[in-house]
Amino acid sequence: MPSTTTRTAARDVSGRAVPASGALLVVGFVLLSLNTRVAFGQIGPLAPVAGWGQGTVTVLSLLPPLCMGLFAPLGAFVRRRLGEERGLFWASVLLVVGAVLRTVGLPGLYAGTVLVAVAVAVVNVLIPVFVRARFAPRRVGTMMGVYALSMGTGAAVVAALVAPVATAWTWQAAIAIAIVPAVLAAAGTAPQLRVERRTADTTAAARRPVARTALAWSLAAFFGIQTLVFYATLAWLPTMLVDAGLSRTAAGTDQAVLILGLAVGGFLAPVLAAARGDQRPHILGVVAVCVVGLLGVTLAPAAGAPVWAGILGIGMGGGQALPGVLFARRGTDQDHVAALSTMAQTCGYLLAASGPALLTALHTGTGSWTAPLLTMVGLLLAGSVLSMRAGRDA
């Protein structure tokens, strides 16, 4: 049974840090964070090795953001019914089921990817609320950085392994690698079931119509465009590099460099951003780094591939991690954070779902990757303007 300190800390929604069960809390948080991009980072490196066509890669790349957008409201529902801790545990169990199902041929890969995406949709909504409740006020930036660092590290390790494993055995064996971290995540979050559930606020603040605010739409624009670029690049970068003359092994390695960059940028951006009230400079910095990486891939895809992949990864990692800080800093209470997170992720992921298909259409129409890459540059620049309200401390 948890101690009185644990129960008091778990009920605290006033912004105080929760000291109880510190080691188990952090370990479970890290293990869960490792899994949130593992399954999705496997597709790009596997595509050239497995011999999947453009249609298969497009669908497998479209399903995660589409399902995470459609099922983001489920995260708010789970929070109301179960609380953050139990919600994260059951999401991790669903993650295991999806990871296993993904190994059962192409039909299983499609179905399992949907289940994994649903689980991650719940995790994505709950994490900012969980971090604000259990680590505020001083550790929000650090823990969101740990979340992104773990997310990128897990995805990078698996991305580096899948091509060699698929070459030596089968693509199903490579996909099965994701089962191990998923099981560890379920085990790591299980101790949080002992934490007494917090009661959600039912005041007017909890029912704030965030869809009517410029803040919510600005958050959705930043999150959506960053996520569109993330999933489109994750899906097609190895193929772009192979088309530019690199070997499949080199392209897979560069994909791992990209994802390692995600971990670096994902840690640095929230730590730096949480230290200030105004995050507009950080938004502009993230966009600038992404643009440099995309232009590098456009102009010198073969010569400087590892460099551009690393730069692009740092920028995209910052773009994936920064919204968590924005949700926590712009939200006035736990329920407002959940509402902002739910809306931004619903709209943002649905927008992002068009990314892989958009790149496919542009590539097919032009016969080159230049138009898709420059389109993403244009979207990022437009998004930097639309995102300014999300970064302003008002």
N, C-alpha and C positions, 0 to 999 in steps of 0.2 A: 504494500500500500504506500502511496506517496506521502511524504511528510506534510505537516501543516504549511511549511514554507512553500512547498511545491504547489499546494492548492491555492494559497494566497497569490503566489506569483502568476499562476495560470489564469486567475480571474482578473488580473490587473490589466485594464484597458486604458489607463490614464497616461501611458507613455513611459512608465518606468521599465527598466530592463528586468528581465526575469532571471534570477541567479540559479534557481533550482535545477537539478539534473543537468548541469552544464555540459559535462563530457558526452553523455548519451545524446543530448539535444544536438550538439554540434556534429557528432559522428553521424547520426541519422540524417541530419540536414545535408551533409556533404555526400553521403551515399545516394540519397535521392537526387541531389543536384547532378551527380555524374550521369544519370540516366536520361535527362530531359532532351538530349540531342543525339544520343548514341544510335538509335534505330534510324533516324533520318539521315545521318552522316554516312551510312553504309551504301546508299544507293549510287551516289556519284562514282566512287572508286570501283564499284562492282559492275557498273553498266558496260564498260569496254570489255571486261573479262568474261562476264556472263553472256555477252552477245545480245543483250536486250535491245529492241528497236526503240525509236524515238517515242512511239506511242506508250510503251511500257514505262519508260523513264519519266515521261511527262505525267502520266497518271500517278505513279508512285511518288512523284515530287509534289503533285497537286493535292493529294489526299491529306497530308499532315496539316498544312495551313487551313485547308477547307474545313476539315473536321475540328480543328482547334478553334476556328471562328464560330462554327455552328454550335459547338458544345461548350464554349466559354461560359454561357449563362448557367450551365450545370454546376460550375464551380461555386457560384453564389448560392445555388440551391443546396449543394452539399454542405457548405459552410453553415447555413441556417439549420440544417437538420442534424449534422454531426459535429460541427466545430472544425477548426483548422487541423488539429492533430489527427483526429480520426479520419477526416477527409483525405489527408495526405497518405495515411496508412493504406486505406482501401484503394486509393489511386495507384499506389505502388503494387498492390496485389493484382490489379487489372493490368498493370504494366508487364508483370510476369506472364500472365495468360496470353497477352498479345505477342510478347517476344517468342513464346513457344509456338504459337499458331503461325507465325511468320516463316517458320522453317518447313511448312507443309506445302511445298510446291508454289507455283504462282498464285493460285486462288487463295491459299493460306497467307501468302505474302501480302496480298491486297487486304484481306480481312484483318489480319493481325496488325497491319499498319494503321487501320482505322481504330482498332482497340487501343493501341499505343497512343495514338493522337488524342483520343478521348481522355485517357489517363493524364496525359501531359497538359491538356486543356484545363483540367481541374487543378493540377499542380500550379500551372502558370497564374491562375487567379488567386489561389490560396497563399502562394509564397510571399507576395508583398504584405499581405495582411498578417501572416504568421511572423514575418521578420519585424514588422512594426510592433506587434503585440509582445514578442518574446525578447527582442534585442534593442528596442528603442530606449532612449533617444540617441545615444552616442554610437551605437554599433550598426545602425541601419546601412550606411554606405559600405562598411567592411563586410557585413554578411551578404549583401547583394553582390559584392565583389567576389566573395567566396563562392556564392551560387554560380556566378558566370564562369569563374576560373575552373570550378569542378565540372561544370557543364562542358566547357571547351576541352578540358583535359580528357574526360571520358570519351568524347566524340573523336578526339585526335588519335588516341591510342587504338580505338577500334577501327578507325578509317585507315590507319597504317597497317593493320593486320588483315583486313578483309581480302585484299587482292592476292597476297601470297597464299592465304588459306584456300581461297577459291581456286587458285591455280593448281595447288597441290591436291585438293580434294574436290569439293563442289561448292557452288554458291550457297547452297543450303547450310553447309558447314560454317561458311563465313558468317551468314546471318545468325547462326546459333550462338555466336560469341556474345551477343547482346543479352542472352539469358542470364549469364553469370552476374553482371552488375545489377540486373533487375531483381534477382533473388536477394542480393545483398541489401538493396534499397528497402525491400519489404521487411527484412530482418532488422535493419537499422531504424526504421520508423516505428516498429512494434512497441518499444518501450513508451512511446508517447501516448499509447492507449490508456495508460494509468493516470494521465493528467486530467484533472477535473475540467469538464467542458465549460467554456465561457458562454454566458447568455448573450445572444445578439441583441443590439439596440433596436427598439421598435419605435423610436421617436421620429419626429418629422425629418430630422437630419438623416436618419437611415433611409427615408423614402425620397431623398432629394432627387428631383428629375434631372439627372446629369446630362441627358441628351439635349437639354435646352441651353446648355452652357458652352461658351466658346472654348473654355478650358478642356472639356471632354473631347471636343472635336479636334482640337489642336494636338492633344495626346494621341488620339486615334490616327491622325495624319502622320505624326512622327513614327509611331510604332508600325503603322501599316506599310509605309514606304521602306523603312529599314528592313522590315521582315520580308517584303517582296524581293528586295535585292538579296537578302540572305538566302532565301530558298531557291531563287533562280540561279544564283552563283553556285550554291552547294550542289544543285542538280547537274549543271552543265560545265563547270570549270574543267574537270578532267577531260571531257570530250573536246572542249575548245583547245586544250593544250595538245591532245593527240592529233587534232586536225592541223595544229601549227607545226607538227613534226616531232613532238616528243614521244617517247615510248610509253606504253601503258603503265609500266612500273614507275617511271619518272612522274607521270601525271598523277598517279596515286600518292606518291611521296609529296608532291606539291599540294595536293588536297589535304594531306596531313599537316603540312606547314600552315596552310590556310586555317585549319581548325585549331592548331596550336596558337596561332595569332588571335583567334577568337577568345581563347582563354586569357591571353595577356591583356587584350583590350577590354575584355569583359571584367577583369579585376580592377584595372586602373580607372576606368571611367566612373563607376559608381563611388569608389573611394574618394576620388578627387571632387566629384560633383556634390557629394553629401556634405563636404566641408564648407560649402557656400550656400547662400540663400538663393542666388540667381544661377540657374543652370544653362542660360542661353549661350555663353561661351563654349560650354562643353558640347552642346548640340551642334554648334557650328564646327567645332574641332572634329567631331565624329564624322560629319558629312565631308569635310575637307580630306580626311585621311581615306575615306572610301572612294572619293573621286580620284585621288592620286593613284590608288590601286587599280581601279577600273581603267583609267587611261593608260597605265602601264601595260596591262593585259592587252589592251587594244593595239598599242603601238609596237610593243616588243614582247609578244607572248612567249616566244621560245627562249630568247636570249636571257631575259631576266625573270623567268617564271617563278623561282623560289622567292625572289625579292618582292615581286608584285603580289604573290599569294600571301606572304607574311604581312605586308602593309594592308592589303584588303582585309585580311583576317582581323587585324587589330582594329580597323575602323568598324567592321561589321560586329565584332565582339562588343565594342563600346555601344553600338547602336542597339544591340540586343539587351544589354545590361542596364543602360541608362534609364529606360522606362520604369524599371522597378523603383528606382530612387524618386523619379518624378511622381509616380503614384503615391508613394509614402509621404513625400514632402508636400504635394499639393492637396492631398486628402486632409480633411479637418478632423476625422475620427475613423475608427476601424471600418465602419460601414460605408463611409464615403470613399475610403481607399478601395474597398471591394467593388463598389459601384463604378468608380473610374476605371479600375483594372478590367472589369467585365466588359464595359462598353468599348474601351480602347482595343481590347483583344478580339472581341467579336468583330468589330468593323475592320480592324487592322489585319487579322488573319484572313478574312474573306477577301480583302483587297490583295493580300499577298498570294492567295491561291491562284491569282491570274498570272503571277510571275513566270513560272516555268512554261506555261502555255504561250504567254506573250513572246518569250524568247524563242520558242520553237517556231511560232508563226513568222517572226521577223527573220529568223535564220533561213527558213524554208523559202520565204519570199525573195530574199536578197542573195542567198547562197553564200553569205558571209556572217561572221560573228560581230562585225563592226557595228552594224545598226542596233542589235540587241544591247551591246555594251554602252553605246552612246545614249540609248534610250534610258538606261538605268542612271547614267550620269545626270541627264535632264530631270528625271524624277527626284533624284536626291537634292538637286539644287532648288527645285520647286518646294520640296518638303522642308528645306531649311527655313524658308519664309513662313510656311504654314505652321511650323512648330514653335515659333517664338513665344506664343502665349503659354505653351506648356512649360517653358523654361523660366518664365518670369515669376518671381516671388510676389504674389499679390495678396 
